[in-house]
Amino acid sequence: MLERRALLGASAMLAAMLPPPRGANAALPFTAASLPIPDGLRDRLELAARPKVRALPRRRMDLDFAVLLMRTGYQVADELDFVAMNQFQQEFFLFRQAEWERYREGLPRLQQGDLSDAAYFDFISFCQHATIAAEMRRGSQVVARPAELANNAVLPAAHAERVGDVLLQKIYEKYERLAPKVPPSTQQLSAELMCDGVRRLADIFEINDYMLSSRVERVPNGVEFALVVPATLWSQQVLALRGDLRNDYEVKVVFAWFRRCNVPVTCTTRFEQGTQVVHTFTWPVGYLA
């Protein structure tokens, strides 16, 4: 009875905190890990707060590109040596099984295993990143880690950075003419040059049908990158809600591009109209003209 009252009270509090579900900017007001309540109750609140799984107009992703995204996340996790990979595979399988029927309720025709189907990719990428995040929190020293990676708290940032670097390098190898050129150290950097680089990367994601469309434009001291129905629309929101490692591949690649250009940036993300993910990359005031 007490648990039921606690659930009702926490649910009311959560409802007051959450933005309207339709037609509003969906900047997430909390993460599941931040709620000061028992784990079982927190899990139920997180499930209740998840965006609804629904059918959306989506193109079929390029299979090689989808495989590259998933494989890179797995390989980098392996390189960081915080979990034995046979244990990771077991936990990944169990988590996927636990989540599948719940996800499929909103998409009854969805077939398991079809990575080109953006709706399935949304699901399986969520499972991969949620599992990686869980293993990072309880990570052990499978082999001797470098000193800078000894603390589990630094693993998410290290994973994101390495994934971005690997994906950007693969993009350069496959799309040499389309990918943004890294300016020589003697060239004066400009906001327009950086914006054009992000736009070129957005085009490559769009060529591979990662999203329906995109928009890249300058904003004060930065660049805004909006994606319409990306292949990770649902999962980015749920991973953010859970406080887990993000599967925002596009952000990781853009960060890698800025690092190559030696431009320091931060990024904020918001969700709009139930169909858009908008990332704003910001550099220090006055850093670029």
Secondary structure, DSSP 8 states (H G I E B T S, - for coil): -HHHHHHHHHHHHHHHHS--SSSSB------GGG--S-HHHHHHHHHHHS------------HHHHHHHHHHHHHHHHHHTSS-HHHHHHHHHHHHHHHHHHHHTT-TT--TT-TTSHHHHHHHHHHHHHHHHHHHHT---SS---GGG-SGGGHHHHHHHHHHHHHHHHHHHH-TTTS-----TTS---HHHHHHHHHHHHHHHHHTTSSSEEEEEEETTEEEEEEES-TTHHHHHHHHHHT-----HHHHHHHHHHHHTT---EEEEEEETTTEEEEEEE--TTS--
